Amino acid sequence: MSLLSRLFANRQRELEEEIQSHLQMAIQDRTDRGESAEQAEAAAIRELGNFVRVNDITRETRGWVRLERIVQDLKYALRHLKQFLRKPAKIVNGSRRGGNGHSGF
């Protein structure tokens, strides 16, 4: 795993832990006010919203999504550049085909 991949994975794990921590605090607040554990958990989840959506919005707000996409694009470009450089260069010169040097057009 590359350094950037580890960095992104660490940031993602930290974000998930932070969201989970907020959820646990909300559950604790509700149980302290007298709700049952099941009711407190359901209400806290409903209050927090869709975990995946909250995660995505927070990542976008922090600016990591843009950097992740740039890194992905660079990796893609480098892969294709390597493939291109491995292929032998083709001669497209008409004089190499024989004849009078015209390409036929």
Order of alpha helices (4+ residues) and beta strands (2+ residues): alpha-alpha-alpha-alpha
